[in-house]
Amino acid sequence: MITGELKSKVDRIWDTMWSGGISNPLSVIEQLTYLLFIKRLDELHTLQERKAARLGQPIADPIFSPDLDHLRWSRFKETAPEQMFTIVRDEVFPFIKSLGRNGGDEAEGDSTYSHHMKDALFMMPTPRVLANVVDQLDGIEMSQSDTKGDLYEYMLGKIASAGQNGQFRTPRHIIRLMVDMTVPTPKDVMCDPASGTCGFPVAVAEYIRKHYPEVYSDPQLSEHFNHGLFHGFDFDSTMLRIGSMNMLLHGIQNPDIRYKDSLAQADELEEEMYSLILANPPFAGSLDYESTAKDLLQIVKTKKTELLFLALFLRLLQTGGRAAVIVPDGVLFGSSKAHKALRKILVEDQKLDGIISMPSGVFKPYAGVSTAILLFTKTNSGGTDQVWFYDMQADGFSLDDKRTPQPDKSDLPDILARWKNRETETERKRTDKSFFVPKAEIVANNYDLSINRYKEVEYEAVEHEPPKVILERLARLEDEIAEGRLELEGMLG
């Protein structure tokens, strides 16, 4: 957990860059991402040196060759601001942009990180701002991957506006709930086809480390964890850089985070490759038919991105694979042919496990849309007997733009506990927060999956006195007021 001291240090760095003229929060994070990457390379090179010294051998494949030693963080941080500015702008940045061709330890050289650094732009406005930020970053102890990850997550939390393509950060507590409900394992192959800042892959990594400590000691599991478990796609290069750095700072060596327009027609289709999908895809409205993948349009003929993403998830999942994804409420009750067709596929051809209706304030201040979490398993042979619904009314924060923490008002622990013990939920009433709805009832309602269709509200009968009694009481009150007024007039007279 990030401490108050660390928060204030990050805030000071943020203020330094803000007052220096970098006002876009994404640009601030991007510039800090590059500096953290450069610092990380120096840390790795230092590890190479120590290992070589222990073995009494030269470094086999150094990140920094002897003639590039001055590009290391630990070297240039000691130079004067003007000299540092020139070194970083004219030499360090070109170096990290070409790093994928230079090799390097820990898969760092030819990795997802170096790949996304190719388009790095140096935007530090002045030598003074750069020297100030380098000095402040150097003063933060980041030897623990938890600290690095928390620091980066805190910075990401400062992105206070939605992206142009409808993407916005999913709150971490909602991500954790979805991860806990899908119970990832070290043998899973997970994917987020709209990965953004990589919140879902990071949360899966944290879950696996906590519940399966053997990923540290078992060579096979460790190899899969670092090179095969995590996959994420995005078509925003800024997000790819920020997301892949988020993974790096959480200690994942070489995840598959790459540029891809998930809904576009591709030369090679990825099918049934993943055992777990966690996502909050952008709901950007409509797409161009011409560029949309034809196989997705065969599943559901629509231009709506939220429906196409669901069709994509079904294509990407292996049989037996599971998914927890966020959808706008319209997916649950929309009356178009495409809406109904997709809901029918989930209920009839796959196994629709659960639907959690979320209050509209969950994504504030980014957006006020009403959303739900869909949980399903790909079977291609049906299996939906009954669907578990939960009416989330509070998530531990106020539902206004301020999103003030309210830990005593959270349904999340109850959601997780009831989800894990769903077999005991069969007797729950429709007036409760959670209940089961049989498949036959959903079919009879034209596959409507809106919780309001099935939830019952108890109205308490309020007894009122007869009108005659109320009128008598009013008359008495008027008499008392008149008497009081006369008394007051007498006192003044």
URFEN-V472817 format. One record per residue. N is the residue number from 1. RES is the residue in one letter. OMEGA is omega in whole degrees, -180 to 180 (999 if undefined). BURIAL is b if it has 16 or more other ideal C-beta (glycine too) atoms within 10 Angstrom, else e. D_LAST is the distance of its C-alpha to the last C-alpha in Angstrom with 1 decimal. Layout:
N_RES_OMEGA_BURIAL_D_LAST, N_RES_OMEGA_BURIAL_D_LAST
//
This chain:
1_M_-178_e_72.5, 2_I_-177_b_71.6, 3_T_178_e_70.0, 4_G_-179_e_67.1, 5_E_-180_e_69.6, 6_L_177_b_71.8, 7_K_-177_e_68.9, 8_S_177_e_67.8, 9_K_178_b_71.4, 10_V_179_b_71.6, 11_D_180_e_68.3, 12_R_177_e_69.7, 13_I_180_b_72.8, 14_W_-179_b_70.7, 15_D_179_e_68.6, 16_T_-178_b_71.9, 17_M_180_b_73.3, 18_W_-179_e_70.0, 19_S_177_e_69.6, 20_G_175_b_73.3, 21_G_177_e_72.8, 22_I_-171_b_73.6, 23_S_180_e_70.3, 24_N_-178_e_71.5, 25_P_178_b_71.1, 26_L_178_b_74.3, 27_S_177_e_76.2, 28_V_-178_b_74.9, 29_I_-179_b_76.1, 30_E_180_b_79.4, 31_Q_177_b_80.2, 32_L_177_b_79.3, 33_T_-180_b_81.5, 34_Y_-179_b_84.5, 35_L_178_b_84.0, 36_L_178_b_83.7, 37_F_179_b_86.9, 38_I_178_b_88.7, 39_K_180_b_87.6, 40_R_179_b_88.7, 41_L_179_b_92.2, 42_D_177_b_92.6, 43_E_-180_e_91.7, 44_L_179_b_94.3, 45_H_177_b_96.9, 46_T_176_e_96.3, 47_L_177_e_96.9, 48_Q_-179_b_100.1, 49_E_-180_e_101.2, 50_R_180_e_100.6, 51_K_179_e_102.5, 52_A_180_e_105.4, 53_A_179_e_105.5, 54_R_-177_e_105.6, 55_L_-178_e_108.5, 56_G_-179_e_110.2, 57_Q_175_e_110.4, 58_P_178_e_109.1, 59_I_-175_b_106.1, 60_A_-175_e_107.6, 61_D_-173_e_105.1, 62_P_175_b_102.6, 63_I_178_b_99.3, 64_F_175_b_99.8, 65_S_-176_e_103.4, 66_P_-178_e_104.3, 67_D_179_e_104.0, 68_L_-176_b_100.4, 69_D_-177_e_99.3, 70_H_179_e_97.0, 71_L_-179_b_94.9, 72_R_179_b_93.7, 73_W_-176_b_90.1, 74_S_179_e_91.1, 75_R_-173_e_93.2, 76_F_-179_b_91.1, 77_K_-179_b_87.9, 78_E_-175_e_89.6, 79_T_178_b_90.2, 80_A_-176_e_88.3, 81_P_-178_b_85.5, 82_E_-180_e_87.6, 83_Q_178_e_90.7, 84_M_-179_b_88.8, 85_F_-180_b_87.2, 86_T_-179_e_90.7, 87_I_-176_b_92.3, 88_V_-177_b_89.6, 89_R_-170_e_89.4, 90_D_-176_e_93.1, 91_E_-177_e_94.8, 92_V_-179_b_92.6, 93_F_175_b_91.0, 94_P_180_e_94.3, 95_F_-178_b_95.7, 96_I_178_b_93.0, 97_K_-179_b_93.5, 98_S_-170_e_97.2, 99_L_-178_b_96.9, 100_G_-180_b_97.9, 101_R_-173_e_101.4, 102_N_-175_b_101.8, 103_G_178_e_101.8, 104_G_-175_b_99.8, 105_D_174_b_99.1, 106_E_-179_e_96.9, 107_A_-176_e_97.3, 108_E_-175_b_95.1, 109_G_-177_b_97.5, 110_D_-172_e_98.1, 111_S_178_b_94.8, 112_T_-177_b_91.7, 113_Y_-178_b_90.0, 114_S_179_b_92.7, 115_H_-177_b_92.9, 116_H_177_b_89.2, 117_M_-177_b_89.5, 118_K_-177_e_91.9, 119_D_-176_e_89.1, 120_A_177_b_87.3, 121_L_179_e_85.7, 122_F_-175_e_85.0, 123_M_179_b_81.6, 124_M_-170_b_80.7, 125_P_-176_e_79.5, 126_T_175_e_80.7, 127_P_-178_b_82.9, 128_R_180_e_79.9, 129_V_180_b_77.9, 130_L_-178_b_81.1, 131_A_180_b_81.9, 132_N_-178_b_78.3, 133_V_179_b_78.2, 134_V_-179_b_81.7, 135_D_-179_e_80.8, 136_Q_177_e_77.6, 137_L_-179_b_79.5, 138_D_-179_e_82.2, 139_G_178_e_79.7, 140_I_179_b_78.7, 141_E_-175_e_80.9, 142_M_-179_b_82.1, 143_S_179_e_85.1, 144_Q_180_e_83.5, 145_S_177_e_83.4, 146_D_-179_e_80.1, 147_T_180_b_78.5, 148_K_-179_b_80.0, 149_G_-180_b_78.8, 150_D_179_b_75.3, 151_L_-178_b_75.2, 152_Y_178_b_76.3, 153_E_179_b_73.9, 154_Y_178_e_71.0, 155_M_-179_b_72.1, 156_L_179_b_72.4, 157_G_-180_e_68.9, 158_K_174_e_67.8, 159_I_-170_b_69.1, 160_A_177_e_65.7, 161_S_-179_e_66.8, 162_A_178_e_68.9, 163_G_-177_b_72.5, 164_Q_-176_e_73.6, 165_N_177_b_75.5, 166_G_-179_b_72.6, 167_Q_173_b_73.6, 168_F_-175_b_71.0, 169_R_173_b_71.2, 170_T_180_b_71.0, 171_P_-174_b_68.8, 172_R_-177_e_71.1, 173_H_176_e_69.5, 174_I_177_b_70.2, 175_I_-178_b_73.7, 176_R_179_b_74.3, 177_L_-178_b_73.1, 178_M_178_b_75.6, 179_V_-180_b_78.4, 180_D_-178_b_77.7, 181_M_-179_b_77.8, 182_T_174_b_81.1, 183_V_179_e_82.8, 184_P_176_b_85.1, 185_T_-179_b_88.5, 186_P_-179_b_90.9, 187_K_178_e_93.2, 188_D_168_b_90.7, 189_V_-173_b_91.0, 190_M_-180_b_87.5, 191_C_168_b_86.3, 192_D_-176_b_83.2, 193_P_174_b_84.1, 194_A_-160_b_80.9, 195_S_178_b_81.0, 196_G_-178_b_78.8, 197_T_177_b_78.0, 198_C_178_b_80.1, 199_G_-179_b_77.3, 200_F_178_b_79.0, 201_P_179_b_82.5, 202_V_-179_b_81.0, 203_A_177_b_79.0, 204_V_178_b_82.2, 205_A_179_b_84.1, 206_E_-180_b_81.6, 207_Y_-177_b_81.7, 208_I_178_b_85.5, 209_R_-178_b_85.8, 210_K_-173_e_83.4, 211_H_-179_e_85.0, 212_Y_-178_b_88.6, 213_P_180_e_89.5, 214_E_177_e_93.1, 215_V_178_b_92.6, 216_Y_-171_e_93.2, 217_S_-179_e_96.4, 218_D_-175_e_98.1, 219_P_-178_e_99.9, 220_Q_179_e_99.8, 221_L_180_b_96.1, 222_S_179_e_95.4, 223_E_180_e_97.4, 224_H_-179_b_95.6, 225_F_-175_b_92.2, 226_N_-173_b_92.9, 227_H_-174_e_94.9, 228_G_-171_e_94.5, 229_L_-169_b_91.2, 230_F_179_b_88.6, 231_H_179_b_88.6, 232_G_180_b_85.9, 233_F_172_b_85.9, 234_D_178_b_83.7, 235_F_175_e_84.3, 236_D_-173_b_82.0, 237_S_176_e_84.2, 238_T_179_b_81.2, 239_M_179_b_80.2, 240_L_179_b_83.8, 241_R_-178_b_84.0, 242_I_-180_b_80.7, 243_G_-178_b_81.5, 244_S_176_b_85.0, 245_M_176_b_83.7, 246_N_178_b_81.2, 247_M_-179_b_84.2, 248_L_-177_b_86.2, 249_L_173_b_83.5, 250_H_170_b_83.2, 251_G_176_b_86.9, 252_I_-167_b_88.5, 253_Q_-174_b_91.7, 254_N_178_b_92.6, 255_P_179_b_90.4, 256_D_178_b_91.1, 257_I_-172_b_88.2, 258_R_179_e_89.4, 259_Y_177_e_88.6, 260_K_171_b_88.5, 261_D_-169_e_86.6, 262_S_-175_b_86.5, 263_L_-175_b_86.1, 264_A_176_e_88.7, 265_Q_-179_e_92.3, 266_A_179_e_94.6, 267_D_180_e_98.4, 268_E_-180_e_98.4, 269_L_171_e_96.0, 270_E_-179_b_94.7, 271_E_173_e_94.7, 272_E_-177_e_94.1, 273_M_-170_e_94.2, 274_Y_-180_b_91.1, 275_S_-178_b_90.1, 276_L_175_b_86.4, 277_I_174_b_84.0, 278_L_-174_b_80.5, 279_A_169_b_78.7, 280_N_-173_b_75.5, 281_P_179_b_77.1, 282_P_178_b_75.3, 283_F_-171_b_73.7, 284_A_179_e_74.4, 285_G_-173_e_74.6, 286_S_178_e_78.0, 287_L_175_b_81.4, 288_D_180_e_84.3, 289_Y_-173_e_86.7, 290_E_-175_e_89.8, 291_S_-176_e_89.2, 292_T_-179_b_88.0, 293_A_-175_b_90.5, 294_K_-178_e_92.4, 295_D_177_e_92.7, 296_L_179_b_88.9, 297_L_177_b_88.5, 298_Q_179_e_91.0, 299_I_-179_b_88.8, 300_V_-175_b_85.6, 301_K_-176_e_85.7, 302_T_172_b_82.5, 303_K_-177_e_81.3, 304_K_-176_b_78.3, 305_T_-177_b_78.9, 306_E_178_b_77.2, 307_L_179_b_79.6, 308_L_177_b_82.6, 309_F_177_b_81.8, 310_L_177_b_81.8, 311_A_178_b_85.2, 312_L_-180_b_86.4, 313_F_180_b_85.3, 314_L_179_b_87.4, 315_R_-175_b_90.4, 316_L_-176_b_90.2, 317_L_170_b_89.8, 318_Q_173_e_92.8, 319_T_-175_e_93.1, 320_G_178_e_91.2, 321_G_-177_b_89.0, 322_R_-177_b_85.3, 323_A_169_b_82.3, 324_A_-174_b_78.6, 325_V_179_b_77.1, 326_I_180_b_73.7, 327_V_173_b_73.1, 328_P_-176_b_70.2, 329_D_-178_b_68.7, 330_G_179_b_70.3, 331_V_-174_b_73.7, 332_L_-175_b_72.6, 333_F_-179_b_71.5, 334_G_-172_b_72.7, 335_S_-179_e_74.3, 336_S_179_e_77.1, 337_K_-178_e_80.7, 338_A_178_b_81.2, 339_H_-177_b_78.1, 340_K_-178_b_79.3, 341_A_-178_b_82.9, 342_L_178_b_82.1, 343_R_179_b_79.9, 344_K_178_e_82.8, 345_I_-178_b_85.2, 346_L_-176_b_83.0, 347_V_-173_b_82.6, 348_E_-173_e_86.1, 349_D_-179_b_88.5, 350_Q_178_b_86.9, 351_K_177_b_84.8, 352_L_-173_b_81.1, 353_D_-175_b_79.8, 354_G_177_b_76.1, 355_I_177_b_73.0, 356_I_178_b_70.0, 357_S_-178_b_67.0, 358_M_178_b_65.1, 359_P_-172_b_61.5, 360_S_-178_e_61.2, 361_G_-175_b_59.8, 362_V_-177_b_63.0, 363_F_175_b_64.5, 364_K_6_b_61.4, 365_P_-177_e_61.1, 366_Y_-175_b_64.5, 367_A_-179_e_63.7, 368_G_-176_e_61.4, 369_V_173_b_64.1, 370_S_-175_e_64.3, 371_T_177_b_67.6, 372_A_173_b_69.7, 373_I_176_b_72.7, 374_L_176_b_75.8, 375_L_-179_b_78.4, 376_F_178_b_81.8, 377_T_178_b_85.4, 378_K_179_b_88.3, 379_T_-173_e_90.8, 380_N_179_e_92.1, 381_S_179_e_92.6, 382_G_-180_e_89.0, 383_G_178_b_87.7, 384_T_175_b_84.0, 385_D_177_e_83.3, 386_Q_-177_b_79.6, 387_V_-180_b_77.2, 388_W_179_b_74.7, 389_F_173_b_71.2, 390_Y_179_b_68.4, 391_D_179_b_64.9, 392_M_-180_b_64.0, 393_Q_180_e_60.2, 394_A_-178_b_60.1, 395_D_178_b_62.7, 396_G_178_b_61.2, 397_F_175_b_59.3, 398_S_-173_e_56.1, 399_L_175_b_56.8, 400_D_-178_e_55.1, 401_D_-177_e_56.8, 402_K_179_e_56.2, 403_R_180_b_58.3, 404_T_179_e_56.8, 405_P_175_e_59.0, 406_Q_-172_e_57.7, 407_P_180_e_60.7, 408_D_179_e_58.9, 409_K_179_e_58.4, 410_S_176_b_62.0, 411_D_-171_b_64.1, 412_L_178_b_67.3, 413_P_179_e_68.6, 414_D_179_e_68.0, 415_I_-177_b_69.8, 416_L_-179_e_72.8, 417_A_-179_e_73.0, 418_R_178_b_72.8, 419_W_-179_b_75.2, 420_K_-179_e_77.8, 421_N_-175_e_77.5, 422_R_-178_e_77.2, 423_E_180_e_79.5, 424_T_-174_e_76.7, 425_E_-170_b_74.2, 426_T_-177_e_75.7, 427_E_-177_e_73.3, 428_R_-179_e_70.2, 429_K_179_e_67.7, 430_R_176_e_66.7, 431_T_178_e_63.1, 432_D_179_e_64.3, 433_K_179_b_64.5, 434_S_-180_b_68.3, 435_F_176_b_70.7, 436_F_173_b_74.0, 437_V_-180_b_74.7, 438_P_-179_e_78.2, 439_K_-177_b_80.3, 440_A_-179_e_80.7, 441_E_178_e_76.9, 442_I_179_b_76.9, 443_V_-179_e_79.9, 444_A_179_e_78.2, 445_N_176_e_75.2, 446_N_178_e_77.5, 447_Y_175_b_77.6, 448_D_-177_b_73.8, 449_L_178_b_73.0, 450_S_-177_b_69.3, 451_I_-179_b_67.6, 452_N_178_e_64.9, 453_R_-172_e_67.6, 454_Y_-178_b_68.3, 455_K_176_b_65.2, 456_E_180_e_63.1, 457_V_178_e_59.3, 458_E_176_e_57.7, 459_Y_179_e_54.4, 460_E_179_e_52.3, 461_A_179_e_51.0, 462_V_-178_e_47.2, 463_E_177_e_45.9, 464_H_176_e_42.6, 465_E_178_e_40.7, 466_P_-179_e_41.2, 467_P_-178_e_38.9, 468_K_-180_e_37.6, 469_V_-180_e_36.4, 470_I_-180_e_34.7, 471_L_177_e_32.9, 472_E_180_e_31.8, 473_R_178_e_30.4, 474_L_180_e_28.5, 475_A_179_e_27.0, 476_R_-180_e_25.8, 477_L_179_e_24.3, 478_E_178_e_22.4, 479_D_-180_e_21.0, 480_E_180_e_19.9, 481_I_-180_e_18.2, 482_A_178_e_16.4, 483_E_-180_e_15.3, 484_G_-179_e_14.2, 485_R_179_e_12.1, 486_L_179_e_10.3, 487_E_-179_e_9.9, 488_L_179_e_8.6, 489_E_178_e_5.9, 490_G_-180_e_5.0, 491_M_-178_e_5.6, 492_L_-174_e_3.8, 493_G_999_e_0.0
//
